[in-house]
Amino acid sequence: MAEKNKTAEAQSTQRKRNEVSKETSLLREHAEHQFAEELEELGKVDKRQCPPNWKLSPWAVMTYLMGGKLDSGFEVSPKYIGDRRVIEIAIATLTTDRALLLIGVPGTAKSWVSEHLAAAISGDSKLLIQGTAGTSEEAIRYGWNYAKLLADGPSMGALVASPLMRAMEDGKVARVEELTRIPADVQDTLITILSEKTLPIPELGEEVQANKGFSVIATANDRDKGVNDLSSALKRRFNTVVLPLPKTVEEEIEIVQKRVESLGKALELPAEPPALEEIRRIVTVFRELRSGITEDGKTKIKSPTSTLSTAEAISVVNSGMALAAHFGDGNLSASDVASGIIGAVIKDPVQDKVVWKEYLETVVKERDDWKDLYRACREVS
């Protein structure tokens, strides 16, 4: 018996080692794993009432999203930097029987907020349906194990539950990314689920009813080509929350800085953290081209067809850090980010190229402390 116990203990230890090894080698951890310590600390101090099947109270979910210092002295990092009221409305929606639709232009952290809300509320952000033009009705409702279907006929054992069905059964939050990319007739599959909280299985004469705690967070944007508008019937099943672009340049710089630091650690880039001034220049370029006017309000400029979102600014800085780390001196410079900026701005090779050249010559060239960026961009061009 003692020998068996030792063997079982050794196997358990090895499994834990394998799990730790797997987590440390992952390129991107799920939110509930990456921020497990913060969620645990919030759970310890959270004495407020929780809605059914929620891991944390709405107050704790808000603290997890927006950050703050707990009574225990533990510091919770902010996951979303922006208007607090927007997140309060989103969380309040999920405490009711209404589904939540996060909408905004690309790069406004819709998916990021969706993932962290699911992680804090259900402890599970993996119940995800990724919307594409090829998303089928089965991906939303359920599919079949055809080997079992042929052998035994239609049965619950042959049914393959979708993430949405599993969320209904477990009383958790399901996520639907890029809802407007899903064909309109497939989108409407959600109507019965959101209205009746029931998923019919007509092949078996059965149905799956949602348990308390079940909800849906969908994300959508209306800026990309190939978008399928939501039907009026489906729109009425959602509470819509618009996630805006950062209001100020300082707010956007903070977002870029925090995300770049996080991604740099995950990718194990040997470069030095980017200088704040280099991030400021990239963010300023994007904001000016996006708004069609310079920061001082003196010069009107043309806007390109690209969205130039905060997410693209983060990508430019990360690409620049990789160049600096592997082909430079490790410090982010203008030559490291020039190609990334031009690639983000010029999506239409004819129209955007004209817009960029005009901005480069009339704005970038005239700024004394931007001479290095001007030269670097001219070299790439």
Backbone hydrogen bonds, N-H to C=O, Kabsch-Sander energy under -0.5 kcal/mol:
donor,donor_aa,acceptor,acceptor_aa,energy
5,N,1,M,-2.3
6,K,2,A,-2.1
7,T,3,E,-2.2
8,A,4,K,-2.7
9,E,5,N,-2.5
10,A,6,K,-2.5
11,Q,7,T,-2.4
12,S,8,A,-2.2
13,T,9,E,-2.4
14,Q,10,A,-2.2
15,R,11,Q,-2.2
16,K,12,S,-2.1
17,R,13,T,-2.2
18,N,14,Q,-2.5
19,E,15,R,-2.3
20,V,16,K,-2.5
21,S,17,R,-2.7
22,K,18,N,-2.4
23,E,19,E,-2.4
24,T,20,V,-2.3
25,S,21,S,-1.0
26,L,22,K,-0.6
26,L,23,E,-0.8
33,H,30,H,-1.5
34,Q,30,H,-2.8
35,F,31,A,-2.5
36,A,33,H,-1.2
39,L,35,F,-2.2
40,E,36,A,-2.3
41,E,37,E,-2.5
42,L,38,E,-2.3
43,G,39,L,-2.0
44,K,40,E,-1.5
45,V,41,E,-1.4
46,D,42,L,-1.4
47,K,45,V,-1.0
54,W,51,P,-2.1
55,K,121,I,-2.9
61,V,57,S,-2.5
62,M,58,P,-2.4
63,T,59,W,-2.3
64,Y,60,A,-2.5
65,L,61,V,-2.1
66,M,62,M,-3.0
67,G,63,T,-2.2
68,G,76,V,-2.1
70,L,74,F,-2.9
73,G,70,L,-2.1
76,V,68,G,-3.2
76,V,74,F,-0.6
77,S,75,E,-0.5
79,K,65,L,-2.7
80,Y,65,L,-2.3
82,G,80,Y,-0.6
86,V,83,D,-0.6
87,I,83,D,-1.0
88,E,84,R,-2.1
89,I,85,R,-2.3
90,A,86,V,-1.8
91,I,87,I,-2.6
92,A,88,E,-2.6
93,T,89,I,-2.1
94,L,90,A,-1.5
95,T,91,I,-0.8
95,T,92,A,-0.7
96,T,93,T,-1.4
98,R,93,T,-0.6
99,A,237,R,-1.3
100,L,216,V,-2.8
101,L,239,N,-2.7
102,L,100,L,-0.5
102,L,218,A,-3.2
103,I,101,L,-0.6
103,I,241,V,-2.4
104,G,220,A,-1.3
108,T,105,V,-1.0
113,V,109,A,-2.5
114,S,110,K,-2.5
115,E,111,S,-2.6
116,H,112,W,-2.0
117,L,113,V,-2.5
118,A,114,S,-2.1
119,A,115,E,-2.3
120,A,116,H,-2.2
121,I,117,L,-2.4
122,S,118,A,-2.5
123,G,118,A,-0.8
123,G,119,A,-0.9
124,D,118,A,-1.1
128,L,126,K,-2.2
129,I,175,R,-2.5
130,Q,128,L,-0.5
131,G,129,I,-0.7
131,G,177,E,-2.3
135,T,132,T,-1.4
140,I,136,S,-0.7
140,I,137,E,-0.7
141,R,137,E,-2.6
143,G,160,V,-2.8
145,N,158,A,-3.4
146,Y,144,W,-1.0
149,L,145,N,-2.5
150,L,146,Y,-2.3
151,A,147,A,-1.8
152,D,148,K,-3.2
153,G,148,K,-0.6
153,G,149,L,-1.5
158,A,155,S,-0.9
159,L,155,S,-0.6
159,L,156,M,-0.6
160,V,143,G,-2.8
161,A,159,L,-0.7
162,S,141,R,-1.1
166,R,162,S,-2.3
167,A,163,P,-2.0
168,M,164,L,-1.9
169,E,165,M,-2.2
170,D,166,R,-2.3
171,G,167,A,-1.3
172,K,167,A,-2.3
174,A,215,S,-2.7
175,R,127,L,-2.9
176,V,217,I,-2.5
177,E,129,I,-2.5
177,E,175,R,-0.5
179,L,219,T,-3.0
181,R,178,E,-1.8
182,I,179,L,-1.3
186,V,183,P,-0.8
187,Q,183,P,-2.3
188,D,184,A,-1.6
189,T,186,V,-1.6
190,L,187,Q,-2.2
191,I,188,D,-1.2
193,I,189,T,-0.7
194,L,190,L,-2.9
195,S,191,I,-2.4
196,E,192,T,-2.7
197,K,192,T,-0.5
197,K,193,I,-1.1
198,T,192,T,-0.7
199,L,208,V,-2.8
201,I,206,E,-3.2
204,L,201,I,-1.6
205,G,201,I,-0.9
206,E,201,I,-1.9
208,V,199,L,-2.2
209,Q,207,E,-0.5
210,A,197,K,-2.7
211,N,168,M,-2.7
214,F,211,N,-1.8
215,S,172,K,-1.4
217,I,174,A,-2.7
218,A,100,L,-3.0
218,A,216,V,-0.5
219,T,176,V,-2.1
220,A,102,L,-1.9
227,V,224,D,-0.5
228,N,180,T,-4.0
229,D,227,V,-0.6
235,K,231,S,-2.5
236,R,232,S,-1.8
237,R,234,L,-1.4
238,F,235,K,-1.6
239,N,99,A,-2.6
240,T,238,F,-0.6
241,V,101,L,-3.0
243,L,103,I,-2.7
243,L,241,V,-0.5
252,E,248,T,-1.9
253,I,249,V,-2.4
254,E,250,E,-2.2
255,I,251,E,-1.9
256,V,252,E,-2.5
257,Q,253,I,-2.8
258,K,254,E,-2.4
259,R,255,I,-2.3
260,V,256,V,-2.6
261,E,257,Q,-2.2
262,S,258,K,-2.0
263,L,259,R,-2.7
264,G,260,V,-2.7
265,K,261,E,-1.7
266,A,262,S,-1.9
267,L,263,L,-2.6
268,E,264,G,-0.6
269,L,264,G,-2.0
272,E,330,G,-2.6
278,E,275,A,-0.6
279,I,275,A,-1.7
280,R,276,L,-2.4
281,R,277,E,-1.9
282,I,278,E,-1.8
283,V,279,I,-2.7
284,T,280,R,-2.5
285,V,281,R,-2.4
286,F,282,I,-2.2
287,R,283,V,-2.7
288,E,284,T,-2.6
289,L,285,V,-2.2
290,R,286,F,-2.1
291,S,287,R,-2.3
292,G,288,E,-2.0
293,I,288,E,-1.0
294,T,299,T,-2.3
297,G,294,T,-2.0
301,I,292,G,-2.1
306,S,345,V,-0.5
313,A,309,S,-1.6
314,I,310,T,-2.2
315,S,311,A,-1.9
316,V,312,E,-2.3
317,V,313,A,-2.2
318,N,314,I,-2.4
319,S,315,S,-2.5
320,G,316,V,-2.2
321,M,317,V,-2.4
322,A,318,N,-2.1
323,L,319,S,-2.1
324,A,320,G,-2.7
325,A,321,M,-2.5
326,H,322,A,-2.2
327,F,323,L,-2.5
328,G,324,A,-0.8
330,G,324,A,-2.0
336,D,333,S,-0.8
337,V,333,S,-1.1
338,A,334,A,-1.6
341,I,337,V,-2.5
342,I,338,A,-2.3
343,G,339,S,-2.4
344,A,340,G,-1.9
345,V,341,I,-2.3
346,I,342,I,-2.8
347,K,345,V,-1.3
352,D,348,D,-1.3
353,K,348,D,-0.8
354,V,350,V,-1.3
355,V,351,Q,-1.8
356,W,352,D,-2.7
357,K,353,K,-2.2
358,E,354,V,-2.1
359,Y,355,V,-2.1
360,L,356,W,-2.8
361,E,357,K,-2.1
362,T,358,E,-2.3
363,V,359,Y,-2.2
364,V,359,Y,-1.7
365,K,360,L,-2.1
367,R,363,V,-0.6
367,R,364,V,-1.3
368,D,366,E,-0.6
370,W,367,R,-1.8
371,K,368,D,-1.0
374,Y,370,W,-2.4
375,R,371,K,-2.5
376,A,372,D,-2.2
377,C,373,L,-2.4
378,R,374,Y,-2.3
379,E,375,R,-2.2
380,V,376,A,-1.9
381,S,377,C,-2.6
